[in-house]
């Protein structure tokens, strides 16, 4: 692992921790302050999302130009690209390569169309608890994927969810009754099982979180 990648991952971790100090951290003030008027479909999804602990938001917005991984207006092609990136993060996070299914990182994902007609993917990480080691491993996985593909730093963003209702509504804001589904499936939500046909393993990820802090301490001491 390159030292430069580790250093950038550590900076991401520090930014995450600093953001946790603020009571209201949200991508958009309208959602943070409950000013957004939601419809019945959005409220239904909101009720579903509020059943779980979702303390981390990862936003992936692939570039629209100058990259071999370019999001497009084509739903299926863009979804395939995002799926590949999320799979890489999963593998880097566990450090188990093709055996990442033993300790999959659970999430609820929202694949949403942007104003320009391209696509963005929001991942709400589904875990009951956090520690510094776990967060560092996630930041390192994200940074490794960014550096591997020479992405700009903002292509993948990670931030704490300090007000879950506002963030949950933000990621389903494009779910509507009158979507044109003639050519594709429109704005969509995915779970780990739906996107990868992999079932969550709550006990495994719980143990992984507990062990993460010690493995990171050992890694730091060995450098």
N, CA, C and O of each residue as an XYZ file, in Angstrom:
892
protein
N       0.835     -1.192      0.000
C       0.000      0.000      0.000
C       0.879      1.254      0.000
O       1.794      1.367      0.815
N       0.612      2.174     -0.888
C       1.411      3.374     -0.975
C       1.164      4.273      0.237
O       0.027      4.434      0.681
N       2.234      4.854      0.762
C       2.128      5.754      1.901
C       1.246      6.948      1.560
O       0.485      7.422      2.403
N       1.347      7.438      0.318
C       0.554      8.582     -0.103
C      -0.940      8.287     -0.004
O      -1.720      9.136      0.430
N      -1.331      7.087     -0.405
C      -2.739      6.690     -0.319
C      -3.187      6.614      1.132
O      -4.292      7.042      1.466
N      -2.332      6.068      2.001
C      -2.658      5.982      3.424
C      -2.822      7.369      4.039
O      -3.726      7.597      4.842
N      -1.952      8.283      3.661
C      -2.027      9.639      4.203
C      -3.320     10.333      3.786
O      -3.954     11.016      4.591
N      -3.703     10.156      2.533
C      -4.940     10.773      2.058
C      -6.156     10.143      2.721
O      -7.144     10.822      3.000
N      -6.075      8.830      2.973
C      -7.168      8.141      3.670
C      -7.303      8.672      5.091
O      -8.413      8.840      5.597
N      -6.158      8.936      5.734
C      -6.174      9.471      7.089
C      -6.806     10.866      7.104
O      -7.528     11.205      8.042
N      -6.544     11.669      6.084
C      -7.149     13.000      5.990
C      -8.664     12.887      5.828
O      -9.417     13.680      6.393
N      -9.100     11.902      5.057
C     -10.544     11.668      4.911
C     -11.161     11.317      6.263
O     -12.241     11.793      6.611
N     -10.458     10.480      7.011
C     -10.934     10.090      8.332
C     -11.050     11.306      9.247
O     -12.051     11.462      9.947
N     -10.039     12.161      9.244
C     -10.062     13.347     10.089
C     -11.209     14.288      9.700
O     -11.853     14.882     10.565
N     -11.453     14.415      8.403
C     -12.573     15.243      7.940
C     -13.893     14.665      8.433
O     -14.778     15.406      8.863
N     -14.025     13.341      8.371
C     -15.236     12.655      8.834
C     -15.458     12.944     10.318
O     -16.567     13.280     10.734
N     -14.394     12.809     11.108
C     -14.493     13.039     12.551
C     -14.853     14.484     12.852
O     -15.660     14.752     13.742
N     -14.256     15.421     12.114
C     -14.568     16.833     12.318
C     -16.027     17.133     11.987
O     -16.671     17.927     12.672
N     -16.548     16.498     10.936
C     -17.943     16.719     10.567
C     -18.897     16.155     11.610
O     -20.005     16.665     11.782
N     -18.468     15.097     12.311
C     -19.311     14.511     13.345
C     -19.588     15.491     14.478
O     -20.561     15.324     15.213
N     -18.756     16.498     14.629
C     -18.919     17.460     15.711
C     -20.088     18.408     15.463
O     -20.575     19.058     16.387
N     -20.533     18.482     14.212
C     -21.651     19.360     13.899
C     -22.959     18.588     14.031
O     -23.049     17.435     13.609
N     -23.967     19.221     14.615
C     -25.240     18.544     14.852
C     -25.961     18.265     13.543
O     -26.561     17.202     13.384
N     -25.913     19.199     12.608
C     -26.644     19.059     11.352
C     -25.687     19.037     10.171
O     -25.288     20.089      9.670
N     -25.324     17.861      9.733
C     -24.479     17.722      8.551
C     -25.323     17.083      7.461
O     -25.726     15.926      7.583
N     -25.592     17.821      6.406
C     -26.455     17.327      5.337
C     -26.007     17.918      4.018
O     -25.547     19.059      3.978
N     -26.136     17.149      2.916
C     -25.759     17.693      1.609
C     -26.557     18.939      1.236
O     -26.031     19.823      0.559
N     -27.803     19.025      1.661
C     -28.642     20.156      1.291
C     -29.388     20.694      2.520
O     -29.968     19.926      3.287
N     -29.365     21.990      2.693
C     -29.997     22.609      3.863
C     -31.503     22.352      3.901
O     -32.082     22.229      4.981
N     -32.136     22.272      2.737
C     -33.582     22.066      2.701
C     -33.975     20.762      3.377
O     -35.009     20.686      4.040
N     -33.146     19.733      3.207
C     -33.442     18.440      3.817
C     -33.055     18.452      5.292
O     -33.742     17.863      6.127
N     -31.952     19.126      5.604
C     -31.491     19.217      6.978
C     -32.526     19.920      7.848
O     -32.753     19.540      8.997
N     -33.148     20.948      7.284
C     -34.086     21.757      8.050
C     -35.545     21.377      7.816
O     -36.459     22.112      8.189
N     -35.747     20.217      7.192
C     -37.099     19.694      6.961
C     -37.975     20.649      6.144
O     -39.176     20.761      6.386
N     -37.360     21.335      5.174
C     -38.102     22.260      4.325
C     -38.575     21.606      3.027
O     -39.369     22.191      2.290
N     -38.090     20.397      2.746
C     -38.447     19.711      1.504
C     -39.817     19.044      1.652
O     -40.076     18.365      2.645
N     -40.679     19.239      0.673
C     -42.016     18.660      0.708
C     -42.004     17.321     -0.023
O     -41.935     17.281     -1.252
N     -42.068     16.248      0.718
C     -41.966     14.906      0.134
C     -43.330     14.384     -0.309
O     -44.369     14.826      0.181
N     -43.307     13.423     -1.258
C     -44.547     12.795     -1.719
C     -44.736     11.454     -1.011
O     -43.912     11.072     -0.181
N     -45.791     10.753     -1.325
C     -46.123      9.516     -0.619
C     -45.093      8.409     -0.860
O     -44.779      7.644      0.052
N     -44.567      8.323     -2.089
C     -43.553      7.310     -2.390
C     -42.289      7.588     -1.587
O     -41.705      6.677     -1.000
N     -41.873      8.841     -1.564
C     -40.676      9.212     -0.800
C     -40.885      8.940      0.692
O     -39.965      8.488      1.374
N     -42.079      9.209      1.195
C     -42.372      8.955      2.604
C     -42.331      7.466      2.928
O     -41.896      7.064      4.007
N     -42.792      6.648      1.970
C     -42.764      5.202      2.172
C     -41.320      4.701      2.272
O     -40.991      3.895      3.142
N     -40.461      5.191      1.363
C     -39.051      4.820      1.413
C     -38.386      5.360      2.669
O     -37.532      4.702      3.263
N     -38.779      6.554      3.065
C     -38.226      7.141      4.276
C     -38.550      6.266      5.488
O     -37.696      6.039      6.346
N     -39.786      5.779      5.550
C     -40.167      4.889      6.640
C     -39.338      3.625      6.661
O     -38.987      3.126      7.730
N     -39.020      3.099      5.476
C     -38.180      1.903      5.380
C     -36.763      2.190      5.856
O     -36.198      1.421      6.635
N     -36.191      3.286      5.395
C     -34.812      3.625      5.738
C     -34.647      3.931      7.227
O     -33.583      3.685      7.795
N     -35.668      4.455      7.846
C     -35.564      4.823      9.250
C     -35.649      3.616     10.177
O     -35.516      3.762     11.392
N     -35.867      2.437      9.627
C     -35.884      1.220     10.443
C     -34.476      0.754     10.809
O     -34.309     -0.081     11.698
N     -33.453      1.297     10.118
C     -32.095      0.807     10.280
C     -31.166      1.901     10.781
O     -31.465      3.092     10.685
N     -30.041      1.469     11.314
C     -28.987      2.406     11.690
C     -28.110      2.628     10.468
O     -27.479      1.693      9.976
N     -28.066      3.863      9.974
C     -27.347      4.205      8.749
C     -26.435      5.398      9.028
O     -26.736      6.513      8.602
N     -25.322      5.181      9.740
C     -24.511      6.299     10.240
C     -23.514      6.898      9.256
O     -22.863      7.895      9.571
N     -23.382      6.302      8.060
C     -22.379      6.782      7.103
C     -23.009      6.925      5.720
O     -23.701      6.022      5.250
N     -22.766      8.058      5.076
C     -23.206      8.277      3.703
C     -21.993      8.338      2.783
O     -21.092      9.153      2.984
N     -21.976      7.476      1.779
C     -20.939      7.504      0.749
C     -21.611      7.910     -0.561
O     -22.541      7.249     -1.024
N     -21.136      8.991     -1.143
C     -21.672      9.465     -2.416
C     -20.651      9.193     -3.513
O     -19.489      9.584     -3.400
N     -21.086      8.528     -4.565
C     -20.212      8.244     -5.712
C     -20.817      8.921     -6.937
O     -21.935      8.608     -7.346
N     -20.075      9.837     -7.506
C     -20.530     10.516     -8.728
C     -19.401     10.451     -9.749
O     -18.481     11.269     -9.740
N     -19.494      9.473    -10.616
C     -18.463      9.289    -11.630
C     -18.426     10.500    -12.565
O     -19.458     11.118    -12.829
N     -17.242     10.833    -13.059
C     -17.120     12.004    -13.946
C     -17.890     11.810    -15.242
O     -18.153     10.683    -15.661
N     -18.243     12.914    -15.866
C     -18.989     12.864    -17.119
C     -18.076     12.990    -18.327
O     -18.538     12.930    -19.466
N     -16.772     13.164    -18.083
C     -15.812     13.260    -19.190
C     -14.408     12.989    -18.661
O     -14.199     12.910    -17.450
N     -13.449     12.847    -19.571
C     -12.029     12.679    -19.248
C     -11.764     11.531    -18.268
O     -11.028     11.702    -17.295
N     -12.343     10.399    -18.516
C     -12.109      9.246    -17.656
C     -12.515      7.987    -18.397
O     -13.369      8.020    -19.282
N     -11.882      6.856    -18.019
C     -12.298      5.587    -18.610
C     -13.537      5.046    -17.884
O     -14.147      4.072    -18.324
N     -13.900      5.692    -16.766
C     -15.118      5.356    -16.045
C     -16.024      6.585    -16.071
O     -16.000      7.409    -15.156
N     -16.814      6.694    -17.121
C     -17.638      7.884    -17.319
C     -19.103      7.507    -17.154
O     -19.600      6.599    -17.821
N     -19.792      8.214    -16.257
C     -21.215      7.979    -16.139
C     -21.911      8.493    -17.393
O     -21.483      9.479    -17.993
N     -22.967      7.827    -17.775
C     -23.688      8.193    -18.993
C     -25.170      8.374    -18.658
O     -25.598      8.167    -17.523
N     -25.927      8.758    -19.658
C     -27.371      8.876    -19.482
C     -28.055      7.516    -19.628
O     -29.250      7.374    -19.367
N     -27.274      6.525    -20.048
C     -27.817      5.176    -20.171
C     -27.866      4.517    -18.789
O     -26.834      4.326    -18.145
N     -29.044      4.182    -18.357
C     -29.252      3.610    -17.018
C     -28.411      2.358    -16.786
O     -27.697      2.256    -15.788
N     -28.500      1.418    -17.704
C     -27.877      0.108    -17.505
C     -26.352      0.177    -17.580
O     -25.663     -0.465    -16.787
N     -25.825      0.946    -18.524
C     -24.375      1.085    -18.636
C     -23.812      1.801    -17.409
O     -22.782      1.399    -16.866
N     -24.490      2.856    -16.980
C     -24.030      3.600    -15.825
C     -24.123      2.754    -14.561
O     -23.208      2.776    -13.739
N     -25.207      2.015    -14.394
C     -25.363      1.153    -13.226
C     -24.257      0.109    -13.174
O     -23.749     -0.203    -12.097
N     -23.880     -0.435    -14.330
C     -22.804     -1.423    -14.385
C     -21.482     -0.826    -13.913
O     -20.728     -1.475    -13.189
N     -21.200      0.419    -14.326
C     -19.969      1.082    -13.900
C     -19.965      1.316    -12.387
O     -18.957      1.078    -11.721
N     -21.079      1.776    -11.856
C     -21.168      2.016    -10.415
C     -21.072      0.698     -9.640
O     -20.449      0.632     -8.581
N     -21.680     -0.313    -10.169
C     -21.616     -1.623     -9.509
C     -20.170     -2.096     -9.398
O     -19.767     -2.624     -8.362
N     -19.392     -1.910    -10.460
C     -17.985     -2.318    -10.447
C     -17.192     -1.537     -9.398
O     -16.356     -2.109     -8.698
N     -17.455     -0.230     -9.287
C     -16.745      0.597     -8.316
C     -17.111      0.185     -6.890
O     -16.239      0.089     -6.026
N     -18.388     -0.055     -6.646
C     -18.832     -0.471     -5.303
C     -18.224     -1.820     -4.949
O     -17.823     -2.040     -3.806
N     -18.153     -2.726     -5.924
C     -17.532     -4.033     -5.680
C     -16.064     -3.883     -5.312
O     -15.568     -4.589     -4.434
N     -15.368     -2.969     -5.975
C     -13.961     -2.726     -5.644
C     -13.819     -2.200     -4.218
O     -12.907     -2.602     -3.496
N     -14.709     -1.312     -3.815
C     -14.672     -0.794     -2.441
C     -14.915     -1.924     -1.446
O     -14.240     -2.003     -0.419
N     -15.876     -2.800     -1.746
C     -16.155     -3.943     -0.877
C     -14.907     -4.806     -0.704
O     -14.563     -5.193      0.413
N     -14.242     -5.101     -1.798
C     -13.057     -5.975     -1.742
C     -11.908     -5.312     -0.999
O     -11.228     -5.955     -0.199
N     -11.691     -4.040     -1.257
C     -10.619     -3.322     -0.570
C     -10.919     -3.183      0.919
O     -10.014     -3.250      1.751
N     -12.172     -2.991      1.242
C     -12.571     -2.799      2.637
C     -12.269     -4.038      3.477
O     -11.714     -3.927      4.571
N     -12.623     -5.192      2.980
C     -12.393     -6.414      3.761
C     -10.976     -6.931      3.605
O     -10.481     -7.663      4.462
N     -10.310     -6.548      2.499
C      -8.967     -7.066      2.247
C      -8.972     -8.529      1.878
O      -7.955     -9.210      2.006
N     -10.116     -9.023      1.416
C     -10.250    -10.448      1.145
C     -10.433    -10.768     -0.334
O     -10.754    -11.906     -0.678
N     -10.236     -9.800     -1.206
C     -10.351    -10.077     -2.637
C     -11.686    -10.692     -2.982
O     -12.736    -10.138     -2.658
N     -11.649    -11.840     -3.643
C     -12.871    -12.511     -4.066
C     -13.639    -13.138     -2.916
O     -14.751    -13.632     -3.105
N     -13.047    -13.120     -1.709
C     -13.716    -13.702     -0.540
C     -14.404    -12.638      0.303
O     -14.719    -12.881      1.467
N     -14.640    -11.460     -0.271
C     -15.277    -10.373      0.473
C     -16.678    -10.752      0.930
O     -17.203    -10.142      1.862
N     -17.288    -11.737      0.302
C     -18.638    -12.165      0.680
C     -18.689    -12.725      2.097
O     -19.763    -12.823      2.690
N     -17.513    -13.096      2.646
C     -17.485    -13.574      4.031
C     -17.803    -12.460      5.014
O     -18.414    -12.699      6.056
N     -17.390    -11.247      4.683
C     -17.661    -10.090      5.537
C     -18.119     -8.929      4.645
O     -17.418     -7.923      4.532
N     -19.283     -9.062      4.017
C     -19.730     -7.983      3.123
C     -20.124     -6.747      3.909
O     -20.672     -6.842      5.007
N     -19.841     -5.594      3.339
C     -20.230     -4.327      3.941
C     -21.675     -4.035      3.541
O     -21.946     -3.770      2.370
N     -22.607     -4.080      4.499
C     -24.025     -3.903      4.154
C     -24.377     -2.446      3.883
O     -23.804     -1.539      4.487
N     -25.303     -2.231      2.989
C     -25.719     -0.864      2.644
C     -27.113     -0.877      2.055
O     -27.632     -1.915      1.646
N     -27.702      0.298      2.024
C     -28.893      0.549      1.213
C     -28.482      1.630      0.225
O     -28.095      2.730      0.621
N     -28.565      1.319     -1.044
C     -28.076      2.221     -2.079
C     -29.200      2.876     -2.855
O     -30.249      2.277     -3.091
N     -28.964      4.111     -3.245
C     -29.937      4.869     -4.017
C     -29.280      5.341     -5.310
O     -28.336      6.131     -5.288
N     -29.791      4.849     -6.429
C     -29.254      5.171     -7.758
C     -30.183      6.206     -8.378
O     -31.306      5.885     -8.767
N     -29.711      7.455     -8.469
C     -30.598      8.557     -8.819
C     -30.094      9.341    -10.030
O     -28.891      9.519    -10.223
N     -31.041      9.799    -10.830
C     -30.709     10.598    -12.013
C     -30.451     12.043    -11.607
O     -31.184     12.612    -10.799
N     -29.399     12.630    -12.179
C     -29.061     14.023    -11.892
C     -29.795     14.948    -12.862
O     -30.465     14.485    -13.785
N     -29.667     16.236    -12.650
C     -30.311     17.212    -13.526
C     -29.791     17.135    -14.959
O     -30.512     17.445    -15.908
N     -28.522     16.716    -15.106
C     -27.942     16.617    -16.447
C     -28.344     15.330    -17.158
O     -28.029     15.139    -18.332
N     -29.044     14.443    -16.441
C     -29.484     13.193    -17.061
C     -28.545     12.031    -16.827
O     -28.845     10.904    -17.219
N     -27.397     12.290    -16.186
C     -26.494     11.197    -15.820
C     -26.913     10.681    -14.436
O     -27.984     11.028    -13.938
N     -26.059      9.850    -13.820
C     -26.483      9.148    -12.615
C     -25.487      9.316    -11.475
O     -24.290      9.497    -11.696
N     -26.007      9.252    -10.252
C     -25.195      9.297     -9.040
C     -25.649      8.161     -8.128
O     -26.817      7.775     -8.145
N     -24.724      7.629     -7.334
C     -25.056      6.510     -6.442
C     -24.769      6.930     -4.998
O     -23.657      7.340     -4.667
N     -25.794      6.819     -4.144
C     -25.638      7.085     -2.721
C     -25.653      5.762     -1.964
O     -26.541      4.933     -2.162
N     -24.672      5.574     -1.104
C     -24.632      4.382     -0.259
C     -24.817      4.797      1.193
O     -24.006      5.552      1.730
N     -25.866      4.316      1.828
C     -26.043      4.487      3.256
C     -25.546      3.206      3.913
O     -26.169      2.152      3.784
N     -24.418      3.300      4.618
C     -23.796      2.130      5.205
C     -24.611      1.666      6.405
O     -24.906      2.443      7.313
N     -24.967      0.391      6.392
C     -25.904     -0.164      7.376
C     -25.148     -0.926      8.464
O     -24.894     -2.123      8.329
N     -24.788     -0.225      9.544
C     -24.089     -0.857     10.668
C     -24.620     -0.273     11.969
O     -25.093      0.863     12.011
N     -24.534     -1.066     13.027
C     -25.059     -0.638     14.327
C     -24.086      0.221     15.110
O     -24.493      1.004     15.968
N     -22.794      0.078     14.817
C     -21.800      0.831     15.578
C     -20.609      1.176     14.697
O     -20.419      0.588     13.632
N     -19.808      2.135     15.152
C     -18.619      2.569     14.434
C     -17.447      2.614     15.399
O     -17.625      2.769     16.607
N     -16.250      2.477     14.853
C     -15.055      2.836     15.614
C     -14.028      3.396     14.638
O     -14.203      3.315     13.422
N     -12.967      3.957     15.179
C     -11.967      4.619     14.335
C     -11.344      3.648     13.339
O     -11.111      4.000     12.183
N     -11.078      2.433     13.789
C     -10.471      1.442     12.898
C     -11.360      1.117     11.713
O     -10.888      1.054     10.578
N     -12.653      0.910     11.972
C     -13.612      0.613     10.923
C     -13.677      1.765      9.921
O     -13.638      1.546      8.710
N     -13.777      2.994     10.435
C     -13.880      4.160      9.560
C     -12.614      4.352      8.733
O     -12.679      4.717      7.558
N     -11.458      4.104      9.356
C     -10.208      4.236      8.608
C     -10.148      3.208      7.479
O      -9.735      3.537      6.367
N     -10.556      1.967      7.752
C     -10.553      0.938      6.711
C     -11.467      1.328      5.549
O     -11.144      1.084      4.386
N     -12.604      1.932      5.873
C     -13.523      2.363      4.823
C     -12.936      3.521      4.028
O     -13.019      3.541      2.800
N     -12.337      4.495      4.732
C     -11.682      5.617      4.043
C     -10.529      5.128      3.167
O     -10.322      5.620      2.058
N      -9.787      4.153      3.683
C      -8.649      3.618      2.926
C      -9.130      2.871      1.685
O      -8.523      2.986      0.621
N     -10.204      2.117      1.812
C     -10.769      1.410      0.659
C     -11.200      2.396     -0.421
O     -10.927      2.198     -1.605
N     -11.873      3.453      0.001
C     -12.321      4.485     -0.941
C     -11.131      5.162     -1.608
O     -11.116      5.345     -2.825
N     -10.142      5.532     -0.815
C      -8.972      6.219     -1.366
C      -8.187      5.327     -2.317
O      -7.663      5.799     -3.325
N      -8.106      4.043     -2.000
C      -7.400      3.099     -2.868
C      -8.059      3.018     -4.239
O      -7.377      2.992     -5.264
N      -9.389      2.979     -4.253
C     -10.128      2.931     -5.518
C      -9.947      4.241     -6.289
O      -9.778      4.223     -7.509
N      -9.983      5.369     -5.589
C      -9.775      6.667     -6.235
C      -8.400      6.734     -6.891
O      -8.269      7.128     -8.050
N      -7.382      6.346     -6.136
C      -6.016      6.414     -6.668
C      -5.797      5.415     -7.797
O      -5.072      5.701     -8.750
N      -6.412      4.262     -7.694
C      -6.267      3.233     -8.726
C      -6.764      3.733    -10.075
O      -6.146      3.466    -11.106
N      -7.873      4.453    -10.068
C      -8.485      4.919    -11.320
C      -8.144      6.378    -11.638
O      -8.650      6.945    -12.606
N      -7.278      6.980    -10.808
C      -6.874      8.376    -11.022
C      -8.080      9.317    -11.049
O      -8.128     10.263    -11.835
N      -9.054      9.039    -10.173
C     -10.208      9.902    -10.048
C      -9.831     11.177     -9.310
O      -8.868     11.193     -8.543
N     -10.591     12.249     -9.540
C     -10.513     13.412     -8.670
C     -11.020     12.999     -7.291
O     -11.833     12.083     -7.170
N     -10.534     13.678     -6.257
C     -10.880     13.298     -4.888
C     -12.379     13.341     -4.622
O     -12.891     12.546     -3.834
N     -13.089     14.265     -5.274
C     -14.514     14.436     -4.975
C     -15.405     13.400     -5.651
O     -16.615     13.396     -5.424
N     -14.839     12.522     -6.475
C     -15.655     11.488     -7.130
C     -16.335     10.602     -6.091
O     -17.483     10.199     -6.277
N     -15.634     10.295     -4.995
C     -16.224      9.513     -3.909
C     -16.101     10.328     -2.626
O     -15.005     10.719     -2.226
N     -17.233     10.573     -1.996
C     -17.271     11.386     -0.777
C     -17.826     10.544      0.370
O     -18.744      9.749      0.169
N     -17.275     10.713      1.557
C     -17.775     10.011      2.739
C     -18.023     11.024      3.839
O     -17.177     11.876      4.110
N     -19.180     10.931      4.470
C     -19.491     11.853      5.551
C     -20.429     11.183      6.557
O     -21.155     10.250      6.212
N     -20.409     11.663      7.800
C     -21.272     11.078      8.831
C     -22.729     11.486      8.636
O     -23.020     12.565      8.119
N     -23.618     10.630      9.046
C     -25.041     10.945      9.041
C     -25.421     11.344     10.463
O     -25.570     10.487     11.334
N     -25.574     12.622     10.692
C     -25.919     13.107     12.018
C     -27.410     13.371     12.161
O     -27.922     13.516     13.271
N     -28.101     13.432     11.030
C     -29.555     13.598     11.053
C     -30.126     12.668      9.989
O     -30.304     13.061      8.836
N     -30.408     11.435     10.388
C     -30.719     10.384      9.423
C     -31.969     10.672      8.599
O     -31.994     10.368      7.407
N     -32.982     11.238      9.189
C     -34.220     11.486      8.447
C     -33.993     12.426      7.271
O     -34.515     12.200      6.179
N     -33.211     13.486      7.497
C     -32.934     14.428      6.428
C     -32.097     13.818      5.317
O     -32.375     14.031      4.137
N     -31.069     13.054      5.692
C     -30.216     12.415      4.687
C     -30.990     11.357      3.912
O     -30.853     11.242      2.694
N     -31.811     10.581      4.634
C     -32.597      9.528      3.976
C     -33.543     10.133      2.936
O     -33.697      9.598      1.838
N     -34.161     11.234      3.291
C     -35.064     11.895      2.342
C     -34.285     12.464      1.163
O     -34.769     12.455      0.031
N     -33.076     12.959      1.430
C     -32.236     13.500      0.361
C     -31.922     12.443     -0.698
O     -31.960     12.740     -1.893
N     -31.616     11.219     -0.278
C     -31.196     10.204     -1.246
C     -32.373      9.584     -2.010
O     -32.154      8.875     -2.992
N     -33.611      9.835     -1.583
C     -34.771      9.315     -2.327
C     -35.595     10.454     -2.938
O     -36.740     10.249     -3.343
N     -35.011     11.646     -3.002
C     -35.758     12.833     -3.436
C     -36.281     12.738     -4.862
O     -37.221     13.450     -5.215
N     -35.697     11.878     -5.690
C     -36.135     11.776     -7.083
C     -37.144     10.661     -7.324
O     -37.560     10.439     -8.461
N     -37.544      9.955     -6.267
C     -38.569      8.918     -6.410
C     -39.925      9.605     -6.610
O     -40.390     10.343     -5.741
N     -40.552      9.356     -7.764
C     -41.798     10.045     -8.102
C     -42.801      9.091     -8.731
O     -42.438      8.014     -9.204
N     -44.071      9.499     -8.733
C     -45.127      8.695     -9.343
C     -45.062      8.734    -10.872
O     -45.336      7.738    -11.543
N     -44.699      9.885    -11.402
C     -44.826     10.090    -12.854
C     -43.514      9.876    -13.608
O     -43.294     10.500    -14.646
N     -42.649      9.011    -13.106
C     -41.396      8.735    -13.820
C     -41.670      8.053    -15.153
O     -42.561      7.211    -15.265
N     -40.894      8.428    -16.154
C     -40.974      7.779    -17.466
C     -40.114      6.521    -17.424
O     -38.885      6.603    -17.434
N     -40.755      5.367    -17.376
C     -40.040      4.094    -17.295
C     -40.057      3.349    -18.627
O     -39.920      2.126    -18.669
N     -40.223      4.089    -19.695
C     -40.293      3.478    -21.026
C     -38.975      2.816    -21.417
O     -38.968      1.737    -22.009
N     -37.858      3.470    -21.081
C     -36.560      3.008    -21.564
C     -35.702      2.336    -20.485
O     -34.768      1.603    -20.810
N     -36.007      2.579    -19.218
C     -35.212      1.961    -18.161
C     -36.039      1.894    -16.879
O     -37.237      2.177    -16.898
N     -35.414      1.527    -15.779
C     -36.132      1.317    -14.524
C     -36.204      2.570    -13.661
O     -36.778      2.537    -12.573
N     -35.636      3.663    -14.128
C     -35.735      4.919    -13.404
C     -34.960      4.925    -12.094
O     -34.153      4.033    -11.835
N     -35.207      5.928    -11.278
C     -34.541      6.045     -9.992
C     -34.809      4.786     -9.169
O     -35.957      4.370     -9.012
N     -33.744      4.187     -8.648
C     -33.865      2.859     -8.039
C     -33.146      2.783     -6.703
O     -32.182      3.508     -6.455
N     -33.639      1.880     -5.839
C     -32.962      1.595     -4.586
C     -32.493      0.148     -4.578
O     -33.165     -0.746     -5.091
N     -31.319     -0.061     -3.983
C     -30.704     -1.384     -3.970
C     -30.204     -1.712     -2.561
O     -29.802     -0.832     -1.800
N     -30.242     -2.993     -2.246
C     -29.563     -3.494     -1.051
C     -28.364     -4.311     -1.507
O     -28.184     -4.552     -2.701
N     -27.552     -4.731     -0.561
C     -26.412     -5.591     -0.868
C     -26.864     -6.831     -1.631
O     -26.223     -7.241     -2.599
N     -27.967     -7.422     -1.194
C     -28.441     -8.656     -1.821
C     -28.985     -8.408     -3.224
O     -28.760     -9.214     -4.127
N     -29.693     -7.310     -3.413
C     -30.263     -7.009     -4.733
C     -29.159     -6.706     -5.746
O     -29.225     -7.161     -6.888
N     -28.145     -5.940     -5.335
C     -27.105     -5.513     -6.276
C     -26.082     -6.609     -6.553
O     -25.584     -6.728     -7.672
N     -25.764     -7.420     -5.523
C     -24.699     -8.407     -5.687
C     -25.135     -9.846     -5.400
O     -24.322    -10.766     -5.497
N     -26.390    -10.048     -5.052
C     -26.884    -11.382     -4.694
C     -26.085    -11.978     -3.525
O     -25.817    -13.179     -3.480
N     -25.723    -11.115     -2.598
C     -24.961    -11.511     -1.413
C     -25.773    -11.131     -0.179
O     -26.212     -9.988     -0.051
N     -25.971    -12.066      0.712
C     -26.747    -11.792      1.915
C     -25.883    -11.115      2.971
O     -24.680    -11.357      3.067
N     -26.524    -10.266      3.756
C     -25.824     -9.628      4.862
C     -25.425    -10.673      5.904
O     -26.106    -11.683      6.084
N     -24.323    -10.414      6.578
C     -23.870    -11.294      7.661
C     -23.610    -10.414      8.885
O     -22.469    -10.037      9.152
N     -24.672    -10.088      9.628
C     -24.567     -9.130     10.745
C     -23.507     -9.495     11.775
O     -22.772     -8.622     12.236
N     -23.416    -10.769     12.145
C     -22.422    -11.164     13.151
C     -21.000    -10.971     12.631
O     -20.118    -10.533     13.370
N     -20.782    -11.298     11.364
C     -19.452    -11.155     10.773
C     -19.012     -9.689     10.719
O     -17.880     -9.356     11.068
N     -19.928     -8.819     10.274
C     -19.553     -7.412     10.171
C     -19.416     -6.795     11.558
O     -18.601     -5.895     11.758
N     -20.205     -7.271     12.513
C     -20.080     -6.771     13.887
C     -18.716     -7.124     14.467
O     -18.064     -6.288     15.091
N     -18.292     -8.358     14.259
C     -16.965     -8.770     14.728
C     -15.857     -8.033     13.992
O     -14.831     -7.690     14.579
N     -16.073     -7.791     12.696
C     -15.083     -7.075     11.888
C     -14.889     -5.660     12.406
O     -13.767     -5.158     12.483
N     -16.004     -5.024     12.761
C     -15.927     -3.670     13.310
C     -15.149     -3.668     14.618
O     -14.308     -2.797     14.840
N     -15.423     -4.631     15.480
C     -14.736     -4.697     16.770
C     -13.242     -4.954     16.597
O     -12.420     -4.407     17.332
N     -12.900     -5.790     15.619
C     -11.494     -6.136     15.397
C     -10.733     -5.041     14.651
O      -9.505     -4.979     14.717
N     -11.457     -4.187     13.949
C     -10.813     -3.202     13.072
C      -9.875     -2.270     13.814
O      -8.785     -1.968     13.330
N     -10.290     -1.816     14.977
C      -9.476     -0.837     15.687
C      -8.120     -1.412     16.064
O      -7.114     -0.703     16.041
N      -8.091     -2.707     16.414
C      -6.814     -3.321     16.808
C      -5.928     -3.576     15.598
O      -4.711     -3.411     15.674
N      -6.528     -3.977     14.485
C      -5.727     -4.235     13.286
C      -5.117     -2.947     12.752
O      -3.999     -2.953     12.238
N      -5.857     -1.833     12.874
C      -5.320     -0.545     12.416
C      -4.198     -0.077     13.324
O      -3.201      0.461     12.841
N      -4.338     -0.269     14.634
C      -3.288      0.088     15.571
C      -2.009     -0.691     15.247
O      -0.915     -0.128     15.225
N      -2.166     -1.989     14.998
C      -1.008     -2.820     14.640
C      -0.374     -2.353     13.344
O       0.850     -2.346     13.216
N      -1.201     -1.961     12.378
C      -0.684     -1.495     11.080
C       0.110     -0.216     11.243
O       1.177     -0.060     10.650
N      -0.418      0.712     12.057
C       0.269      1.985     12.283
C       1.610      1.762     12.979
O       2.616      2.377     12.626
N       1.609      0.875     13.969
C       2.838      0.606     14.730
C       3.899     -0.088     13.883
O       5.096      0.042     14.140
N       3.439     -0.840     12.850
C       4.390     -1.575     12.019
C       5.022     -0.711     10.946
O       6.046     -1.087     10.377
N       4.418      0.468     10.652
C       4.966      1.361      9.605
C       6.245      2.052     10.079
O       6.837      2.833      9.335
